[in-house]
């Protein structure tokens, strides 16, 4: 362990505090408590311990640092600037929280300067993201390292506070990490004994150390302002190899350096900034705002060169590995991380859509199966075609049917004994599952998918929203999508869930009507690289819509909406539907005359992205007599049916009875479609 240059690192900590004070004061908003209280931790991490390269920010084998307490974003921005990341200029620090800056109020992956690994802010999410990154790193080590060449051995460090550790998602995630023995993960707990409203003792009294020890973590407690202790603790954690993730409880003084507020809840936000000038003077900083001393600049310039040399040495190993392992190299080459790191390609990988369709055999014409079962059949060849696709389930593989491989054997679970396993058993931890998947996606090697019942999407909504905000290509396979669930009753019948998900920007929600549309849905999810896709699949069997060519149904999903049955006379009426209710629209059309068109709308978001000419060809404005039918709250259909049309949906919670009985009772029938269509005024 190399001795720290504590003189210059102490200066760096002071400079980082000054940058935080100046940025928060300039913007008249922000959070000073953590940036001031954790400055010594930042100095040791960025000045001595983290293996990263500002000159090669997408290095696949870099350590990942996650600021789970995202409100303390000036901690991250200050240290990224000092470390020398080219996108984090001093001008960007000065533009903290301003329109169009790289320094938003909370770290955002999509705004990110290089060095921001994930979007954080909603407390606890970053911890779960870090768990996902550590899991992905373990998987990459097992999948790609060889005895001759070790190309992956990076570490994940996460900084979190009391608020993060009070959140349920964090508790789910740390228990999962302990069970999975992710000893490449270090969680630094900023134990400053203060939350936003009050002293932490007002809301918590648990023994954090004993709790973490009980769930399989190693625990150290240190003075977070003693740089020697920080260095020793993080170094020990990194080298532990104990089969246990590492918790470092760092006792800190929130708002350190501003005596008027330090150690109190007032230090959490920007309240201390008004005392900033006096505090800066007391710290020994000059009157110049946003000051960085020449000594600190020189130190980090030298550190940047050291890290670039480490990257260069790794690259030599990597090139030798590629030459010796062409098959593995070919697998890795389709990852986003590889494209960004090696090929210097700023575009994310774009799968060959036709090739994906080609590996999926067509379903037999007499197939009548649930779309969740169709999903199982579709997933297997797709997983063979894409070895970086991994799956997960919240204790529901037997119901969601998304296991990659032999579901009965369950012989390819990811575990401490099988780090190459492609199926992650998350347990009954839906919230953590989706947050961990965000971490896996942000890590950049593997393509995560995960499953639960659709009704539990509400447990998952925060990470789904963050995946959409961060443009992460995550695939959700959510089954049991309507009142067709039946006997389990309204607690498990998601009538409001699909419309609620459709309003999340940048989330594609796909509800396929039959097995072939299900094939299209999976391909649509896998071809997408700029955001998440959610598949809503049925529990109950649905008929194969074999009157329509296979290619039409599959490729129609990619466009979001398409003509399933074209009128054979002048157009008078359009029936629109999605999912299991499409069959009722088709049946109704046969009774409503030759001027009736049926449009399948499996994905509103994809349809809305189509050129206006295509949208007009499917839903011509000249035909205002329109009826939609879907077994959910109907509000999201209004933009397609218009003021002259009608929606058939379910504006109440469901019922406990056989699924078909519930569907009929709540009006999900062809007869109801016919009745409503005939009630529309003739144009």
C-alpha positions in Angstrom: 0.0 0.0 0.0 1.6 3.2 -1.2 1.8 6.0 1.4 -0.6 8.8 0.9 0.6 12.3 0.0 -1.6 13.7 2.8 -0.4 17.2 2.3 -1.7 17.6 -1.2 -4.7 15.4 -0.6 -5.7 17.6 2.3 -5.4 20.5 0.0 -7.5 18.7 -2.5 -10.2 18.0 0.1 -10.2 21.7 0.9 -10.4 22.7 -2.8 -13.3 20.2 -3.3 -15.2 21.8 -0.3 -14.6 25.2 -1.8 -15.9 24.1 -5.2 -19.1 22.7 -3.6 -19.7 25.9 -1.6 -19.2 28.1 -4.6 -21.4 26.0 -6.9 -24.3 25.8 -4.4 -24.0 29.4 -3.6 -24.0 30.4 -7.3 -27.1 28.3 -8.1 -28.8 29.2 -4.8 -29.8 25.5 -4.5 -28.2 22.2 -3.9 -26.9 20.1 -1.0 -23.7 20.9 0.8 -23.8 18.4 3.7 -22.3 15.3 1.9 -19.7 17.1 -0.3 -18.3 18.8 2.8 -18.6 15.9 5.1 -17.0 13.3 2.7 -14.3 15.4 1.2 -11.5 13.3 2.7 -13.1 10.1 1.4 -13.2 11.6 -2.1 -9.6 12.7 -1.9 -8.4 9.1 -1.1 -10.7 7.5 -3.6 -9.9 9.7 -6.6 -6.4 10.6 -5.5 -5.1 7.1 -4.7 -7.4 4.1 -4.9 -9.9 4.1 -7.7 -8.7 2.5 -10.9 -10.1 4.5 -13.8 -8.8 6.7 -16.6 -10.1 10.1 -17.3 -8.4 9.9 -20.7 -10.2 6.6 -21.4 -13.5 7.0 -19.5 -15.3 4.0 -20.9 -12.5 1.5 -20.1 -14.3 -1.8 -19.6 -12.2 -2.8 -16.6 -12.4 0.5 -14.7 -13.6 0.6 -11.2 -17.1 1.9 -10.9 -18.0 4.6 -8.3 -21.6 5.1 -7.6 -22.9 8.1 -5.5 -26.1 6.6 -4.2 -26.8 9.8 -2.2 -27.3 11.6 -5.5 -28.4 14.9 -3.8 -24.7 15.3 -2.9 -23.9 15.6 -6.6 -21.3 18.4 -6.1 -19.1 15.8 -4.3 -19.0 13.8 -7.6 -18.7 16.8 -9.9 -15.9 18.3 -7.9 -13.8 15.1 -7.8 -14.5 14.4 -11.5 -13.2 17.9 -12.3 -10.1 17.5 -10.2 -9.5 14.0 -11.6 -9.4 15.5 -15.1 -12.4 14.2 -16.9 -12.6 16.3 -20.1 -16.3 16.9 -20.0 -16.2 18.1 -16.4 -14.6 21.5 -16.9 -14.5 24.2 -14.3 -17.1 26.0 -16.4 -19.5 23.1 -16.0 -18.9 23.2 -12.3 -19.8 26.9 -12.4 -23.0 26.0 -14.3 -24.2 23.6 -11.5 -28.0 23.0 -11.8 -28.3 25.3 -14.8 -30.1 24.6 -18.1 -28.1 22.4 -20.4 -25.2 21.9 -18.1 -23.4 18.6 -17.4 -24.0 19.2 -13.7 -27.7 18.7 -13.1 -29.0 18.7 -9.6 -28.7 14.9 -9.3 -26.3 12.9 -11.4 -27.8 11.7 -14.7 -26.3 9.1 -17.0 -27.9 10.8 -20.0 -26.4 14.2 -19.2 -23.3 12.6 -18.0 -19.9 13.8 -18.2 -17.7 10.8 -18.4 -17.3 9.4 -14.9 -21.0 9.4 -14.0 -21.9 5.7 -13.9 -25.6 5.8 -13.2 -28.5 8.1 -12.5 -29.1 8.5 -8.8 -31.2 10.8 -6.6 -34.1 8.6 -5.5 -32.5 7.3 -2.4 -31.4 3.7 -2.3 -31.4 3.2 -6.1 -27.7 3.7 -6.4 -27.0 0.9 -3.8 -29.0 -1.5 -5.9 -27.3 -0.2 -9.1 -23.9 -0.9 -7.5 -25.0 -4.4 -6.6 -25.9 -4.9 -10.3 -22.6 -3.6 -11.4 -20.8 -5.9 -9.0 -22.8 -8.9 -10.2 -22.1 -8.1 -13.8 -18.4 -7.8 -13.0 -18.4 -11.3 -11.4 -20.3 -12.7 -14.4 -17.8 -11.0 -16.8 -14.8 -12.4 -14.8 -16.2 -15.9 -15.0 -17.3 -15.7 -18.6 -14.3 -14.0 -20.2 -11.2 -14.4 -18.0 -8.8 -17.2 -18.8 -5.9 -18.6 -16.8 -3.5 -16.8 -19.1 -5.3 -13.5 -19.4 -7.3 -11.7 -16.7 -9.1 -8.9 -18.4 -11.8 -8.2 -15.8 -11.0 -7.6 -12.1 -12.5 -4.3 -11.3 -14.2 -3.2 -8.1 -17.4 -1.3 -7.4 -17.5 1.4 -4.7 -20.7 3.0 -3.6 -21.2 6.0 -1.3 -24.5 6.1 0.5 -26.1 7.9 3.5 -28.7 7.2 6.2 -31.5 8.0 3.8 -30.3 5.4 1.3 -30.1 2.7 3.9 -33.6 3.5 5.2 -35.1 2.8 1.8 -36.6 -0.6 1.2 -34.9 -1.1 -2.1 -31.5 -0.8 -0.5 -32.4 -3.4 2.2 -33.5 -5.8 -0.5 -30.4 -5.2 -2.5 -27.8 -5.5 0.3 -29.4 -8.8 1.5 -29.3 -10.1 -2.1 -25.6 -9.0 -2.4 -24.7 -10.8 0.8 -26.4 -13.9 -0.3 -24.6 -13.8 -3.7 -21.3 -13.2 -1.9 -20.4 -10.2 -4.1 -17.0 -9.5 -2.5 -16.1 -7.0 -5.3 -18.5 -4.5 -3.8 -17.6 -1.9 -1.2 -20.4 0.2 0.3 -19.1 3.3 2.2 -21.8 4.5 4.6 -21.6 8.2 5.3 -22.7 7.8 8.9 -23.1 11.5 9.8 -26.1 10.8 12.2 -28.3 13.4 10.3 -31.1 13.2 7.8 -32.9 16.0 6.1 -35.5 16.7 8.8 -33.7 15.9 12.0 -31.0 13.9 13.7 -31.1 10.3 12.4 -31.8 8.9 15.9 -35.3 10.3 15.5 -36.1 7.7 12.8 -33.6 4.9 13.3 -32.1 2.9 16.1 -30.9 -0.4 14.5 -27.3 -1.6 14.9 -26.2 -1.2 11.3 -23.0 -3.2 11.8 -24.7 -6.2 13.3 -27.4 -6.1 10.6 -24.9 -6.2 7.8 -22.9 -8.9 9.5 -26.0 -11.0 9.9 -26.7 -10.8 6.1 -23.2 -11.8 5.1 -21.2 -8.6 4.9 -17.8 -7.8 6.4 -18.0 -4.5 8.4 -15.3 -1.9 9.3 -15.9 1.3 11.2 -13.6 4.3 10.7 -13.2 8.0 11.1 -14.2 9.3 7.7 -12.0 12.3 8.0 -8.9 10.3 8.7 -7.4 9.6 5.3 -5.1 6.9 6.5 -8.1 5.0 7.9 -10.0 5.5 4.7 -7.2 4.2 2.7 -6.6 1.2 4.9 -10.3 0.3 5.0 -10.9 0.6 1.2 -7.7 -1.3 0.5 -8.6 -4.0 2.9 -12.1 -4.3 1.4 -10.7 -4.5 -2.1 -8.3 -7.3 -1.2 -10.5 -9.2 1.1 -11.5 -12.0 -1.1 -13.7 -13.2 1.7 -16.8 -14.1 -0.2 -18.5 -11.1 1.5 -19.3 -7.6 0.3 -17.7 -4.9 2.4 -19.4 -2.2 4.4 -17.3 0.7 5.7 -19.1 2.7 8.3 -17.4 6.1 8.0 -18.2 8.4 10.9 -18.3 11.9 9.4 -19.4 15.5 10.3 -22.1 16.7 7.9 -21.3 20.1 6.5 -17.8 20.0 7.9 -16.1 23.4 7.5 -19.2 25.6 8.1 -19.4 25.9 11.9 -22.8 27.5 11.8 -24.5 24.4 10.5 -22.1 21.4 10.7 -23.4 18.4 12.5 -27.0 19.5 12.1 -29.9 18.9 9.8 -29.4 22.5 8.5 -26.2 21.3 6.8 -28.1 18.8 4.6 -29.2 21.3 2.0 -27.9 24.7 0.8 -28.6 26.5 4.0 -24.9 26.7 4.9 -24.0 28.4 1.6 -24.7 31.9 3.1 -21.8 31.3 5.4 -19.6 30.2 2.6 -17.2 33.1 2.3 -16.3 33.0 6.0 -16.0 29.2 5.8 -13.7 29.4 2.7 -11.5 32.0 4.4 -11.3 29.8 7.5 -10.3 26.8 5.3 -7.4 28.9 3.9 -8.9 29.4 0.5 -8.3 32.7 -1.3 -11.0 35.1 -2.2 -11.2 33.8 -5.7 -14.2 31.6 -6.2 -13.9 28.2 -7.8 -10.3 28.1 -6.9 -8.0 25.1 -7.6 -4.5 25.4 -6.4 -1.6 24.7 -8.7 -0.3 21.9 -6.4 -3.7 20.1 -6.6 -3.7 20.5 -10.4 -0.2 19.1 -10.7 -1.0 16.2 -8.4 -4.0 15.1 -10.4 -2.3 15.7 -13.7 0.4 13.2 -12.6 -2.3 10.8 -11.3 -4.1 10.9 -14.6 -0.9 9.9 -16.4 -0.4 7.0 -13.9 -3.9 5.8 -14.6 -3.5 6.2 -18.4 -0.4 3.9 -18.1 -2.5 1.4 -16.2 -5.0 1.4 -19.0 -2.3 1.0 -21.6 -0.9 -2.1 -19.8 -4.4 -3.5 -19.6 -5.0 -2.9 -23.3 -1.9 -5.0 -24.1 -3.3 -7.8 -22.0 -6.7 -7.4 -23.7 -5.2 -7.5 -27.2 -3.3 -10.7 -26.3 -6.6 -12.1 -24.9 -8.4 -11.3 -28.1 -5.8 -13.1 -30.2 -5.8 -16.1 -28.0 -9.6 -16.3 -27.5 -11.4 -15.3 -30.8 -14.7 -16.9 -29.9 -14.9 -15.1 -26.5 -13.8 -11.9 -28.2 -16.6 -12.2 -30.8 -19.1 -12.6 -27.9 -17.8 -9.6 -26.1 -17.6 -7.5 -29.2 -21.3 -7.0 -29.4 -21.5 -5.5 -25.9 -22.0 -1.7 -25.6 -19.0 -1.5 -23.3 -16.7 -3.1 -26.0 -18.0 -0.7 -28.7 -17.4 2.3 -26.5 -14.0 1.1 -25.2 -12.2 -0.6 -28.0 -13.9 0.3 -31.2 -14.4 3.9 -30.0 -17.8 3.7 -31.5 -20.3 6.1 -29.9 -23.3 4.1 -31.2 -24.7 1.4 -29.0 -24.8 -2.0 -30.5 -27.7 -2.5 -33.0 -28.8 -6.1 -33.2 -29.7 -7.6 -36.6 -33.5 -7.6 -36.5 -33.9 -10.0 -39.4 -31.3 -12.4 -37.9 -33.2 -12.4 -34.6 -36.5 -13.2 -36.4 -34.9 -15.9 -38.4 -33.9 -17.9 -35.3 -37.5 -18.1 -34.1 -39.6 -20.9 -35.7 -43.1 -20.0 -36.6 -45.8 -21.3 -34.3 -48.1 -24.1 -35.4 -51.3 -22.9 -37.0 -53.4 -24.6 -34.3 -51.4 -23.1 -31.4 -53.6 -21.8 -28.6 -51.2 -20.9 -25.8 -50.7 -18.0 -23.4 -48.3 -15.3 -24.6 -46.2 -16.0 -21.5 -45.7 -19.6 -22.8 -45.1 -18.2 -26.3 -42.5 -16.0 -24.7 -40.8 -19.0 -23.2 -40.6 -20.6 -26.6 -39.3 -17.4 -28.2 -36.7 -16.7 -25.5 -34.7 -19.9 -26.0 -33.5 -19.4 -29.6 -33.0 -15.7 -28.9 -30.8 -16.5 -25.9 -28.7 -18.8 -28.1 -28.3 -16.0 -30.6 -27.4 -13.5 -28.0 -25.1 -15.0 -25.4 -25.0 -11.7 -23.5 -28.7 -11.8 -22.7 -29.4 -12.8 -19.1 -32.6 -13.4 -17.3 -34.0 -13.0 -13.8 -37.2 -13.5 -11.9 -38.6 -12.5 -8.6 -39.2 -16.0 -7.4 -41.6 -16.7 -10.3 -39.8 -18.6 -13.0 -42.4 -21.3 -12.9 -45.1 -18.8 -13.7 -43.4 -16.2 -15.9 -41.6 -18.9 -17.8 -38.6 -16.7 -18.7 -35.9 -19.2 -17.6 -33.1 -19.4 -20.1 -32.5 -23.1 -20.6 -34.2 -26.1 -18.9 -36.8 -24.7 -16.5 -37.3 -28.1 -14.9 -33.6 -28.7 -14.3 -32.9 -25.1 -13.1 -29.2 -25.9 -13.7 -28.1 -22.5 -14.9 -28.9 -20.2 -12.0 -26.3 -17.5 -11.2 -24.8 -18.2 -7.8 -21.5 -18.1 -5.9 -20.9 -21.6 -7.3 -21.9 -20.7 -10.8 -20.9 -17.3 -11.9 -21.6 -18.0 -15.5 -25.3 -18.8 -14.8 -27.6 -16.8 -17.1 -30.6 -16.8 -14.7 -30.6 -14.6 -11.6 -32.9 -15.8 -8.8 -33.8 -12.5 -7.2 -36.1 -13.9 -4.6 -39.2 -11.9 -3.7 -37.5 -8.6 -4.3 -39.2 -7.0 -7.2 -38.0 -3.5 -6.5 -34.3 -4.5 -6.1 -34.6 -6.8 -9.1 -35.3 -3.9 -11.5 -32.8 -1.6 -9.8 -30.1 -4.3 -10.0 -30.9 -4.8 -13.7 -30.3 -1.1 -14.2 -26.9 -1.5 -12.7 -26.2 -4.5 -15.0 -27.3 -2.5 -18.0 -25.2 0.5 -17.0 -22.2 -1.7 -16.5 -22.4 -2.3 -20.3 -21.5 -6.0 -20.9 -24.7 -7.9 -20.4 -28.3 -7.3 -21.5 -30.6 -7.8 -18.5 -34.1 -9.0 -18.5 -36.3 -9.8 -15.5 -39.8 -11.0 -14.8 -42.6 -10.8 -12.3 -46.4 -10.5 -12.4 -47.5 -7.2 -14.1 -49.5 -6.2 -11.0 -46.2 -5.9 -9.2 -44.9 -3.3 -11.6 -45.9 -0.8 -9.0 -43.1 -2.2 -6.8 -40.7 -1.7 -9.7 -41.8 1.7 -10.9 -39.0 3.8 -9.6 -36.2 1.8 -11.3 -38.3 1.5 -14.5 -38.6 5.3 -14.5 -34.9 5.6 -14.0 -34.1 3.1 -16.8 -36.2 5.2 -19.1 -34.6 8.4 -17.9 -31.2 6.9 -18.4 -31.9 5.3 -21.8 -30.9 1.9 -20.4 -31.8 -1.1 -22.6 -33.5 -3.2 -20.0 -36.2 -5.8 -20.9 -39.1 -6.5 -18.5 -41.1 -9.7 -19.0 -44.2 -9.0 -16.9 -47.0 -11.7 -17.1 -50.5 -12.2 -15.8 -51.5 -8.9 -17.5 -55.2 -8.5 -17.0 -58.4 -9.6 -15.3 -57.8 -12.8 -17.3 -55.7 -13.8 -14.2 -59.1 -14.9 -12.9 -59.4 -16.6 -9.5 -56.7 -14.7 -7.7 -58.9 -11.7 -7.8 -58.5 -8.0 -8.0 -55.3 -7.9 -5.9 -53.6 -9.7 -8.7 -55.5 -8.2 -11.7 -53.7 -5.2 -13.1 -56.5 -3.0 -14.6 -54.7 0.3 -14.2 -51.1 -0.8 -14.6 -50.6 -0.8 -18.4 -52.1 2.7 -18.8 -50.0 3.9 -15.9 -46.8 2.5 -17.5 -47.6 4.0 -20.9 -47.3 7.5 -19.5 -43.6 7.0 -18.6 -41.5 8.8 -21.2 -39.1 6.6 -23.2 -40.6 3.3 -22.0 -41.9 1.0 -24.7 -44.9 -1.0 -23.4 -45.8 -3.9 -25.6 -48.9 -6.1 -25.1 -48.9 -8.7 -27.9 -52.0 -10.3 -29.1 -50.8 -13.8 -30.0 -47.6 -16.0 -30.1 -46.3 -14.4 -33.4 -46.8 -10.9 -32.0 -45.0 -12.2 -28.9 -42.0 -13.1 -31.1 -42.1 -9.5 -32.5 -42.3 -8.1 -29.0 -39.2 -9.9 -27.8 -37.3 -8.9 -30.9 -38.5 -5.3 -30.5 -37.2 -5.3 -27.0 -33.8 -6.7 -28.0 -33.3 -4.5 -31.0 -33.9 -1.4 -28.9 -30.7 0.2 -27.5 -31.9 3.6 -26.3 -34.3 2.7 -23.5 -36.3 0.0 -21.7 -39.0 -2.2 -23.1 -41.8 -3.8 -21.0 -43.7 -6.9 -22.3 -47.1 -7.5 -20.8 -48.0 -11.1 -21.4 -51.1 -13.2 -20.6 -51.6 -16.0 -18.2 -54.5 -17.3 -20.2 -54.3 -19.0 -23.6 -55.0 -16.9 -26.7 -55.7 -18.1 -30.2 -53.2 -17.8 -33.0 -54.3 -15.1 -35.4 -53.4 -17.3 -38.3 -55.6 -15.5 -40.9 -52.8 -12.9 -40.9 -49.3 -13.8 -42.3 -46.6 -14.5 -39.7 -44.3 -11.8 -41.0 -47.1 -9.2 -40.9 -47.8 -9.9 -37.2 -44.1 -10.0 -36.2 -43.0 -7.0 -38.1 -46.2 -5.1 -37.2 -45.1 -5.1 -33.6 -41.9 -3.2 -34.6 -44.1 -0.4 -35.9 -46.3 -0.4 -32.8 -49.5 -0.6 -34.7 -50.6 -2.1 -38.0 -53.6 -3.2 -40.0 -54.5 -6.7 -38.9 -57.6 -7.0 -41.0 -58.2 -4.6 -43.9 -61.7 -3.6 -45.0 -62.9 -4.9 -48.3 -65.3 -2.0 -48.9 -65.1 1.8 -48.3 -63.8 2.3 -44.8 -66.6 3.0 -42.3 -65.2 1.8 -39.0 -61.9 1.1 -37.3 -61.6 -1.3 -34.3 -58.5 -0.9 -32.3 -57.1 -3.3 -29.7 -54.1 -4.7 -28.0 -53.2 -8.0 -26.3 -55.7 -10.7 -25.6 -58.7 -8.5 -26.6 -57.6 -8.3 -30.3 -59.4 -11.6 -30.8 -62.7 -9.9 -29.9 -62.1 -7.0 -32.3 -61.5 -9.5 -35.1 -64.6 -11.5 -34.2 -66.7 -8.3 -34.0 -65.4 -7.2 -37.4 -67.0 -10.2 -39.0 -70.4 -9.0 -37.8 -69.9 -5.3 -38.6 -69.5 -5.5 -42.3 -67.0 -5.2 -45.1 -66.2 -1.6 -44.3 -64.6 -2.5 -40.9 -60.8 -2.3 -40.4 -59.1 -4.0 -37.4 -55.9 -2.4 -36.1 -53.6 -4.2 -33.6 -51.8 -1.7 -31.4 -49.4 -3.7 -29.3 -47.1 -0.7 -28.6 -48.4 2.9 -28.5 -44.9 4.3 -28.1 -43.5 2.6 -31.2 -46.5 3.6 -33.3 -46.2 7.3 -32.2 -42.5 7.2 -33.4 -43.6 6.2 -36.9 -43.7 8.8 -39.7 -46.9 10.7 -40.0 -47.6 9.1 -43.3 -47.5 5.6 -41.9 -49.8 6.6 -39.0 -52.2 8.1 -41.4 -52.2 5.0 -43.5 -53.2 2.9 -40.4 -55.6 5.4 -38.8 -56.8 7.8 -41.5 -58.3 11.0 -40.2 -61.1 10.6 -42.6 -62.5 7.7 -40.5 -63.8 9.1 -37.2 -65.9 6.1 -36.2 -63.5 4.2 -34.0 -63.8 1.8 -31.1 -61.1 0.5 -28.9 -61.2 -2.5 -26.6 -58.6 -3.4 -23.9 -59.0 -5.1 -20.5 -57.7 -2.1 -18.6 -58.6 1.5 -17.7 -59.3 2.9 -21.2 -57.9 6.5 -20.8 -54.8 5.9 -22.9 -56.8 5.1 -26.0 -58.5 8.5 -26.2 -55.8 9.9 -28.5 -56.5 7.2 -31.1 -60.3 7.0 -31.0 -60.9 10.7 -30.8 -64.0 12.6 -29.6 -66.3 10.8 -32.1 -65.1 7.3 -31.1 -65.7 5.1 -28.1 -63.5 3.1 -25.7 -64.3 -0.2 -24.1 -62.3 -0.9 -21.0 -62.5 -1.6 -17.3 -62.9 1.4 -15.0 -63.1 -0.7 -11.8 -61.1 -3.3 -10.0 -61.6 -6.9 -11.1 -63.3 -9.9 -9.6 -62.4 -13.3 -8.2 -63.8 -15.9 -10.6 -62.5 -17.9 -13.6 -60.7 -15.6 -16.0 -63.2 -16.1 -18.9 -66.1 -15.4 -16.5 -64.5 -12.2 -15.3 -63.7 -11.0 -18.9 -67.3 -11.6 -19.9 -68.8 -10.0 -16.8 -66.7 -6.8 -17.4 -67.6 -6.5 -21.1 -64.5 -7.9 -22.8 -66.5 -9.6 -25.6 -67.0 -9.3 -29.3 -70.7 -8.8 -28.6 -70.0 -5.7 -26.6 -67.8 -4.4 -29.3 -70.5 -4.9 -31.9 -73.1 -3.2 -29.6 -70.9 -0.1 -29.0 -69.8 0.2 -32.7 -73.4 0.1 -33.8 -74.3 2.9 -31.3 -71.8 5.3 -33.0 -73.4 7.9 -35.3 -72.9 7.3 -39.0 -70.5 9.8 -40.5 
